[in-house]
Amino acid sequence: MYAGPILILVMLFRLLMDRKSSTSSSPSVRRGFVLAGARLVVILLTSALAGKWLWLSGFLYTLLFPSFWLNQVTVRFGWVKASYWFARFSFPFGFDESARAVGAYYGARALLRSPERKHLGWIEAELARPKVLAGAGVVALGICQWLRGNDEVGKKLLLLASRLPPTFTGRAACKVSRDLLVADAAEHGDFELVIELGRAPRPTRWSYVMARAAERLLETPRSPSKLGLTCLFLLAPRRIATWPLIRRALQTELSPFAPPQALGLESWPSALAHLWSALSKPHLEVDELRRKLATVRNVLHSTIHQDTLTHRCFELSAGSASVATERFEAQLVTLLVEVLNDPKVSLRAQLNAWSDNYLDAALLERREALFEEVQVAADDFRAKTGKDILLDAKLEWLAWAKFSHLADELLHIDPESSHEVFEATFVPLCNFAVQEQNERKRSAFAWSVYSWLSGQAEPGENADLLKSNLKSTLK
C-alpha cells in the first residue's frame, strides 16, 4: 500500500534536486554533500515504510548505489537509453549538476560500447538543451564528436573536461575522459602523449601505470624497473586489457645512454628511401626524422652529388645545379608542411630557430600559419562579446575546443611565443569569459578559459586578475 506514495516521493525529490542543480550559477561541493545527505534521509524513511517488502528494499538499494549498476550493467552492455534514464532519475554520487547532463554522460559512455550508433543523434539532442553543457555534459559532447568522426575536436573536448575541477565534472567523469585519451594515444603509438596525460595532475591509477609503461618503452631517464612496473600493474584496474602493453614494456631492456653517431654519407636513392620510410609512419619519431633529413641535406650538398647534378643539368639544359637544389629543398619543405597539417599524423616536434634542418623550416611556416589562425579565432570571440543574443553552449564549447587545439599546437611548436600569444588573445578571451560567467551562468566554460590564459600569463596584474576570476567561478 505504500509503494505508490514511496515512488512519488522519490520522483519528486529527484526533480527537486535537478531543479536546484540546474538553476545554480556554479557547482559547489558543499551543496553536493547536502543533497547526498538529504537523499540518504529520504531513503532511510522509505526503508522504514517498506517493512518486509524485499523487492522495495532492492529498489532502494539500487537508488542508494546507482553507480555500480550504471557502470557494470547498463553502460557495459551498451544500453544507451537505459543508461540515460537510470542516471537521470537515480542521481549518482559525485555529480552536482543538471540530471540531463549526468544522463547524457552515461548515455554517451554506453554509445562507446554499443554496436550501433542509432542513438547518437538523440544524445546530441539532449546535449542541446539549456544548462546541460556544464561539466559531465562536456565529456558527453566530446564522445559524440569523436563518434561523428571529428577526432581532434572530440579529443580536445575530453582534454578540456579532464582539466576542469571535479566540482564541475565529477571525479568519475574526469577519470573517464583522461582514460579515453590515454587509451587512444597508446593505440596509435603516441607514447609521449601517454606520458603527458598520465603524469598530469589528478592521474588515475590506470593512466599512471600506462605512463610508466610508456616511459620504459621510450627508455626515458625516469623509466621504472621491471619490479616497480610489475607492482604498479598488479595494483591497477583493467589488468587483462593492459597486459599486452605491460608485457612489451617488461621485455624492453633499458640501454645506457649513447651519444648520437656521426652521419655517414649515403647514396642519394638510399637517403631518399630512408626519408620516405620515416614519413610513412602514422606516428613520426622526431629524432629519427631529423636524422633522415640531415642525411638528405648532407648528400644533397656533397661535392660528389653536386658534380653529378651539374653534369646532368648541362646534359638536359635544365639550368644550374644550385637552382635545382633550391627547388628541391623548397618542395621538400612544402611536403613537410603538408605532413604537419595532416591530422592523422602525430608529430610532436619543437622549433629550433637556429637550425638549418628542413623540419625546422617547415615548423616555422606551420608556426606562422597557426598564429594567424589563433588571431582570427580570438577576433571571433571579440565579435561575440557584448551581443544580447543567447549563444548556443554547444557551439561555444566547439569553438573553444578548436581554438585551444590551435593555440596548444602553436605553443608546443614554439614555447617561446607564449607571451606573444597571450598579448594577442588576453583581452578578447577574458572579456568573453566574463560575459559567459556573469550573464549566461556558464561557469565551467569561463573557468576553462581563465585557466588557459593563466597558464600563459606572466607574473603581474593580469595573472592576479585571472586567479581572482578562477576563484569566482568556484563560489
C-alpha positions as CSV (number, residue, x, y, z in Angstrom):
1,M,0.0,0.0,0.0
2,Y,3.0,2.3,0.5
3,A,4.6,1.5,-2.9
4,G,2.8,4.3,-4.8
5,P,3.5,7.1,-2.3
6,I,7.1,6.0,-1.9
7,L,7.7,6.1,-5.7
8,I,6.1,9.5,-5.9
9,L,8.2,10.8,-3.0
10,V,11.4,9.6,-4.6
11,M,10.5,11.1,-8.0
12,L,9.6,14.5,-6.5
13,F,12.8,14.5,-4.6
14,R,14.8,13.7,-7.7
15,L,13.1,16.5,-9.7
16,L,13.8,18.9,-6.8
17,M,17.5,18.1,-6.9
18,D,17.5,18.5,-10.6
19,R,15.9,22.0,-10.3
20,K,18.4,23.1,-7.6
21,S,21.4,21.9,-9.6
22,S,20.3,23.3,-12.9
23,T,19.3,26.8,-11.6
24,S,22.6,27.3,-9.7
25,S,25.2,29.5,-11.3
26,S,28.2,27.5,-10.1
27,P,28.7,24.0,-8.7
28,S,29.6,23.5,-5.1
29,V,31.0,20.6,-3.2
30,R,29.1,21.7,-0.1
31,R,25.8,21.7,-2.0
32,G,26.6,18.2,-3.3
33,F,27.1,16.8,0.2
34,V,23.8,18.5,1.4
35,L,21.9,16.9,-1.5
36,A,23.5,13.5,-0.9
37,G,22.7,13.7,2.8
38,A,19.1,14.7,2.1
39,R,18.7,11.8,-0.3
40,L,20.0,9.4,2.3
41,V,17.4,10.7,4.8
42,V,14.7,10.1,2.2
43,I,15.9,6.5,1.5
44,L,16.1,5.7,5.3
45,L,12.5,7.0,5.7
46,T,11.2,5.0,2.8
47,S,13.1,1.9,4.1
48,A,11.2,2.2,7.4
49,L,8.0,2.3,5.4
50,A,9.0,-0.6,3.2
51,G,8.9,-3.1,6.1
52,K,9.2,-6.7,4.9
53,W,9.0,-6.0,1.2
54,L,12.3,-7.2,-0.1
55,W,11.6,-6.0,-3.7
56,L,11.2,-2.5,-2.4
57,S,14.4,-2.8,-0.3
58,G,16.3,-3.9,-3.5
59,F,14.8,-0.9,-5.3
60,L,16.1,1.4,-2.6
61,Y,19.5,-0.3,-2.7
62,T,19.6,0.5,-6.4
63,L,18.8,4.1,-5.7
64,L,21.5,4.3,-2.9
65,F,24.3,2.8,-5.1
66,P,23.3,3.7,-8.7
67,S,26.9,4.0,-10.0
68,F,27.5,0.2,-9.7
69,W,24.5,-0.6,-11.8
70,L,25.3,2.1,-14.3
71,N,29.0,1.1,-14.8
72,Q,28.7,-2.6,-14.6
73,V,25.3,-3.2,-16.3
74,T,23.8,-0.5,-18.5
75,V,27.0,1.1,-19.7
76,R,28.9,-2.2,-20.1
77,F,26.1,-3.7,-22.3
78,G,25.7,-0.6,-24.4
79,W,22.1,0.2,-23.3
80,V,22.1,3.9,-24.2
81,K,18.6,5.0,-23.2
82,A,18.6,2.8,-20.1
83,S,21.8,4.4,-19.0
84,Y,20.4,7.9,-19.7
85,W,17.1,7.5,-17.8
86,F,18.6,5.5,-14.9
87,A,21.3,8.1,-14.4
88,R,18.9,11.0,-14.7
89,F,16.5,9.7,-12.0
90,S,19.0,8.0,-9.7
91,F,21.5,10.9,-9.4
92,P,24.8,9.0,-8.9
93,F,27.2,10.3,-6.2
94,G,30.0,12.5,-7.3
95,F,27.9,14.7,-9.7
96,D,26.5,18.1,-8.8
97,E,24.8,19.4,-11.9
98,S,21.8,19.0,-14.2
99,A,20.4,15.5,-14.2
100,R,20.2,15.7,-18.0
101,A,24.0,16.3,-18.1
102,V,24.6,13.2,-16.0
103,G,22.2,11.2,-18.1
104,A,23.8,12.3,-21.3
105,Y,27.2,11.5,-19.9
106,Y,26.3,7.9,-19.1
107,G,24.4,7.6,-22.4
108,A,27.4,8.7,-24.3
109,R,29.6,6.2,-22.5
110,A,27.1,3.4,-23.4
111,L,27.3,4.6,-27.0
112,L,31.0,3.6,-27.0
113,R,30.0,0.1,-26.1
114,S,27.0,-0.1,-28.4
115,P,27.5,-1.8,-31.8
116,E,25.1,0.7,-33.4
117,R,25.1,4.5,-33.4
118,K,21.3,5.0,-33.9
119,H,21.0,6.8,-30.5
120,L,23.8,9.3,-31.3
121,G,21.5,12.0,-32.6
122,W,19.2,11.5,-29.6
123,I,22.1,12.1,-27.1
124,E,23.2,15.2,-29.1
125,A,19.6,16.5,-28.9
126,E,19.7,16.1,-25.1
127,L,23.0,18.0,-25.0
128,A,21.4,20.8,-27.0
129,R,19.0,21.6,-24.1
130,P,19.7,24.5,-21.8
131,K,22.2,24.1,-18.9
132,V,23.4,20.7,-19.9
133,L,26.9,21.5,-21.1
134,A,28.3,22.4,-17.7
135,G,30.7,19.5,-16.7
136,A,29.9,15.9,-17.4
137,G,27.9,17.2,-20.5
138,V,31.2,18.4,-22.0
139,V,32.6,14.8,-21.7
140,A,29.4,13.5,-23.4
141,L,29.8,16.2,-26.2
142,G,33.4,15.1,-26.7
143,I,32.4,11.5,-27.1
144,C,29.7,12.4,-29.5
145,Q,32.1,14.4,-31.6
146,W,34.6,11.6,-31.6
147,L,31.9,9.1,-32.8
148,R,30.9,11.6,-35.5
149,G,34.5,11.4,-36.9
150,N,35.6,14.8,-35.6
151,D,38.5,13.2,-33.8
152,E,40.6,16.3,-33.0
153,V,37.7,18.3,-31.7
154,G,36.3,15.4,-29.7
155,K,39.7,14.7,-28.1
156,K,40.2,18.3,-27.3
157,L,36.8,18.5,-25.5
158,L,37.7,15.4,-23.5
159,L,41.1,17.0,-22.6
160,L,39.3,20.3,-21.6
161,A,36.9,18.3,-19.5
162,S,39.7,16.3,-17.8
163,R,41.3,19.6,-16.7
164,L,38.1,21.0,-15.1
165,P,37.8,20.8,-11.3
166,P,35.9,17.9,-10.0
167,T,33.3,20.3,-8.7
168,F,32.2,20.8,-12.3
169,T,32.5,17.4,-13.9
170,G,32.6,15.0,-11.0
171,R,35.6,12.8,-10.3
172,A,34.2,9.9,-12.3
173,A,33.8,12.0,-15.5
174,C,37.3,13.4,-15.1
175,K,38.8,9.9,-14.8
176,V,36.8,8.6,-17.8
177,S,37.8,11.4,-20.1
178,R,41.5,11.0,-19.1
179,D,41.5,7.3,-19.6
180,L,39.8,7.5,-23.0
181,L,42.6,9.9,-24.2
182,V,45.3,7.6,-22.8
183,A,43.8,4.5,-24.4
184,D,43.6,6.3,-27.8
185,A,47.2,7.6,-27.6
186,A,48.5,4.2,-26.7
187,E,46.6,2.5,-29.5
188,H,48.2,4.9,-32.0
189,G,51.7,4.5,-30.5
190,D,51.9,8.1,-29.3
191,F,53.6,7.2,-26.0
192,E,54.8,10.8,-25.4
193,L,51.2,11.9,-25.1
194,V,50.5,8.9,-22.8
195,I,53.3,10.1,-20.5
196,E,52.0,13.7,-20.6
197,L,48.4,12.6,-19.7
198,G,49.4,10.0,-17.1
199,R,51.8,12.5,-15.4
200,A,49.2,15.3,-15.4
201,P,47.6,16.4,-12.1
202,R,45.0,14.0,-10.6
203,P,46.0,10.9,-12.6
204,T,44.1,7.7,-12.3
205,R,45.8,4.5,-11.3
206,W,45.4,3.1,-14.8
207,S,46.6,6.2,-16.6
208,Y,49.6,6.4,-14.3
209,V,50.6,2.8,-15.0
210,M,50.2,3.4,-18.7
211,A,52.5,6.4,-18.4
212,R,55.1,4.4,-16.5
213,A,55.0,1.6,-19.1
214,A,55.4,4.2,-21.9
215,E,58.4,5.7,-20.2
216,R,60.0,2.2,-20.2
217,L,59.1,1.7,-23.9
218,L,60.7,5.1,-24.8
219,E,63.6,4.4,-22.4
220,T,63.3,7.8,-20.7
221,P,65.6,8.7,-17.7
222,R,62.6,8.1,-15.4
223,S,61.9,4.6,-16.7
224,P,60.8,2.2,-13.9
225,S,62.4,-1.1,-13.1
226,K,60.7,-4.3,-14.0
227,L,59.8,-5.0,-10.4
228,G,58.4,-1.5,-10.0
229,L,56.3,-1.7,-13.1
230,T,55.0,-5.1,-12.2
231,C,53.9,-3.9,-8.7
232,L,52.1,-0.9,-10.3
233,F,50.4,-3.2,-12.8
234,L,49.1,-5.6,-10.1
235,L,47.5,-2.6,-8.2
236,A,45.9,-1.1,-11.3
237,P,42.5,-1.9,-12.8
238,R,41.9,-3.4,-16.3
239,R,44.9,-5.8,-16.0
240,I,43.7,-8.2,-18.7
241,A,43.4,-5.4,-21.3
242,T,46.6,-3.7,-20.3
243,W,48.8,-6.9,-20.1
244,P,50.0,-6.9,-23.8
245,L,51.5,-3.4,-23.4
246,I,52.9,-4.2,-20.0
247,R,54.5,-7.4,-21.3
248,R,56.0,-5.4,-24.2
249,A,57.4,-2.8,-21.7
250,L,58.8,-5.5,-19.5
251,Q,60.6,-7.1,-22.4
252,T,62.3,-3.8,-23.2
253,E,65.8,-3.8,-22.0
254,L,67.0,-0.4,-20.9
255,S,70.2,0.5,-22.7
256,P,72.7,3.0,-21.4
257,F,72.7,6.4,-22.9
258,A,74.9,6.7,-26.0
259,P,75.7,9.9,-27.9
260,P,74.4,10.1,-31.4
261,Q,76.7,8.7,-34.0
262,A,78.1,10.8,-36.8
263,L,76.1,10.7,-40.0
264,G,77.7,8.7,-42.8
265,L,77.4,9.7,-46.4
266,E,74.8,7.5,-48.1
267,S,73.9,7.3,-51.8
268,W,71.1,9.7,-53.0
269,P,68.5,7.0,-53.6
270,S,69.2,5.4,-50.3
271,A,68.9,8.7,-48.4
272,L,65.5,9.4,-50.1
273,A,64.3,5.9,-49.4
274,H,65.1,6.1,-45.7
275,L,63.4,9.5,-45.5
276,W,60.2,8.2,-47.2
277,S,60.2,5.2,-44.8
278,A,60.3,7.6,-41.9
279,L,57.5,9.8,-43.3
280,S,55.2,6.8,-44.0
281,K,54.7,6.1,-40.3
282,P,51.5,7.4,-38.6
283,H,53.5,8.4,-35.5
284,L,56.7,10.1,-36.6
285,E,59.8,9.9,-34.3
286,V,61.2,13.5,-34.2
287,D,64.8,12.4,-33.7
288,E,64.7,9.8,-36.4
289,L,63.1,12.3,-38.9
290,R,65.7,14.9,-38.1
291,R,68.5,12.4,-38.7
292,K,67.0,11.3,-42.1
293,L,66.6,14.9,-43.2
294,A,70.1,15.8,-42.1
295,T,71.3,12.8,-44.2
296,V,69.4,14.1,-47.2
297,R,70.9,17.5,-46.8
298,N,74.4,16.2,-46.4
299,V,74.1,14.0,-49.5
300,L,72.5,16.8,-51.5
301,H,75.2,19.3,-50.7
302,S,78.1,16.9,-51.0
303,T,80.7,17.5,-53.7
304,I,80.1,14.2,-55.5
305,H,76.3,14.8,-55.8
306,Q,76.7,18.4,-56.8
307,D,79.2,17.4,-59.6
308,T,76.7,14.7,-60.8
309,L,73.8,17.2,-60.7
310,T,75.8,19.8,-62.6
311,H,76.7,17.4,-65.3
312,R,73.1,16.2,-65.5
313,C,71.7,19.7,-65.7
314,F,74.1,20.5,-68.5
315,E,73.0,17.5,-70.5
316,L,69.3,18.4,-70.1
317,S,69.8,22.2,-70.4
318,A,67.9,22.5,-67.2
319,G,69.8,25.4,-65.7
320,S,72.4,25.4,-62.9
321,A,72.7,22.8,-60.1
322,S,72.2,25.5,-57.4
323,V,68.7,26.4,-58.8
324,A,67.8,22.7,-59.0
325,T,68.9,22.2,-55.4
326,E,66.9,25.2,-54.2
327,R,63.8,23.9,-55.9
328,F,64.1,20.5,-54.4
329,E,64.6,22.0,-50.9
330,A,61.5,24.2,-51.3
331,Q,59.4,21.2,-52.5
332,L,60.7,19.1,-49.6
333,V,59.8,21.8,-47.1
334,T,56.3,22.1,-48.7
335,L,55.9,18.3,-48.3
336,L,56.9,18.5,-44.6
337,V,54.3,21.3,-44.1
338,E,51.6,19.1,-45.6
339,V,52.7,16.3,-43.2
340,L,52.4,18.7,-40.2
341,N,49.0,19.8,-41.4
342,D,47.7,16.2,-41.6
343,P,45.6,15.5,-38.5
344,K,46.2,11.7,-38.9
345,V,49.9,12.2,-38.5
346,S,51.3,12.6,-35.0
347,L,54.5,14.6,-34.8
348,R,55.4,16.3,-31.5
349,A,58.3,18.5,-32.6
350,Q,59.6,21.8,-31.3
351,L,61.0,24.6,-33.5
352,N,64.7,25.3,-33.3
353,A,65.1,28.7,-34.9
354,W,68.9,28.3,-35.2
355,S,68.9,25.0,-37.1
356,D,69.3,24.6,-40.8
357,N,67.2,21.3,-40.7
358,Y,64.4,21.1,-43.2
359,L,62.0,20.2,-40.4
360,D,62.6,23.5,-38.7
361,A,61.9,25.4,-41.9
362,A,58.6,23.6,-42.1
363,L,57.8,24.1,-38.4
364,L,58.5,27.9,-38.9
365,E,55.9,28.0,-41.7
366,R,53.4,26.0,-39.6
367,R,54.0,28.3,-36.7
368,E,53.2,31.4,-38.7
369,A,50.0,29.8,-40.1
370,L,48.9,28.7,-36.7
371,F,49.5,32.2,-35.2
372,E,47.3,33.7,-37.9
373,E,44.5,31.2,-37.2
374,V,44.7,31.9,-33.5
375,Q,44.4,35.6,-34.1
376,V,41.3,35.0,-36.3
377,A,39.7,32.8,-33.7
378,A,40.4,35.4,-31.0
379,D,38.8,38.1,-33.2
380,D,35.7,35.8,-33.5
381,F,35.4,35.8,-29.7
382,R,35.8,39.5,-29.6
383,A,32.9,39.9,-32.1
384,K,30.6,37.7,-30.0
385,T,31.3,39.8,-26.9
386,G,28.6,42.3,-26.0
387,K,25.8,40.8,-28.0
388,D,22.4,40.5,-26.4
389,I,21.6,37.2,-28.2
390,L,22.0,33.9,-26.2
391,L,24.7,31.9,-28.0
392,D,24.4,28.2,-28.1
393,A,26.5,26.5,-25.5
394,K,27.4,23.6,-27.8
395,L,28.8,25.9,-30.5
396,E,30.7,27.8,-27.9
397,W,32.4,24.7,-26.5
398,L,33.2,23.5,-30.0
399,A,34.7,26.9,-30.9
400,W,36.7,26.9,-27.7
401,A,38.0,23.4,-28.3
402,K,39.2,24.3,-31.8
403,F,40.8,27.5,-30.5
404,S,42.6,25.7,-27.7
405,H,43.7,23.0,-30.0
406,L,45.3,25.5,-32.4
407,A,46.9,27.5,-29.6
408,D,48.3,24.4,-27.8
409,E,49.8,23.2,-31.0
410,L,51.4,26.6,-31.6
411,L,52.8,26.7,-28.1
412,H,54.2,23.2,-28.4
413,I,56.0,24.1,-31.7
414,D,57.3,27.4,-30.3
415,P,57.1,27.6,-26.5
416,E,58.9,31.0,-26.7
417,S,55.8,32.5,-28.3
418,S,53.7,32.2,-25.1
419,H,54.0,35.9,-24.3
420,E,53.1,36.9,-27.9
421,V,50.1,34.6,-27.9
422,F,48.9,35.9,-24.5
423,E,49.1,39.5,-25.7
424,A,47.0,38.7,-28.8
425,T,44.3,36.8,-27.0
426,F,44.0,38.0,-23.4
427,V,41.5,40.9,-23.9
428,P,39.0,39.2,-26.2
429,L,39.1,35.8,-24.4
430,C,38.9,37.3,-20.9
431,N,36.0,39.7,-21.8
432,F,34.1,36.8,-23.5
433,A,34.6,34.5,-20.5
434,V,33.4,37.2,-18.1
435,Q,30.3,37.6,-20.2
436,E,29.7,33.8,-20.2
437,Q,30.1,33.7,-16.5
438,N,28.1,36.7,-15.4
439,E,25.3,36.9,-18.0
440,R,24.9,33.3,-19.2
441,K,25.9,31.5,-16.0
442,R,28.4,29.2,-17.8
443,S,31.0,28.9,-15.0
444,A,32.6,25.8,-16.3
445,F,33.3,27.4,-19.7
446,A,34.6,30.6,-18.0
447,W,36.9,28.5,-15.7
448,S,38.4,26.7,-18.7
449,V,39.2,30.0,-20.5
450,Y,40.6,31.6,-17.3
451,S,42.7,28.5,-16.6
452,W,44.2,28.5,-20.1
453,L,45.0,32.2,-20.0
454,S,46.5,31.9,-16.5
455,G,48.9,29.2,-17.9
456,Q,50.3,31.7,-20.4
457,A,50.3,34.8,-18.2
458,E,53.5,36.2,-16.7
459,P,53.5,37.3,-13.0
460,G,51.8,40.7,-12.7
461,E,48.4,42.3,-12.7
462,N,46.9,40.2,-15.4
463,A,47.9,37.0,-13.6
464,D,46.4,38.2,-10.4
465,L,43.2,39.1,-12.2
466,L,42.9,35.7,-13.7
467,K,43.5,34.0,-10.4
468,S,40.7,36.1,-8.9
469,N,38.4,35.2,-11.8
470,L,39.2,31.5,-11.3
471,K,38.2,31.6,-7.7
472,S,34.9,33.4,-8.5
473,T,33.8,30.6,-10.8
474,L,34.1,28.1,-8.0
475,K,31.9,30.0,-5.5
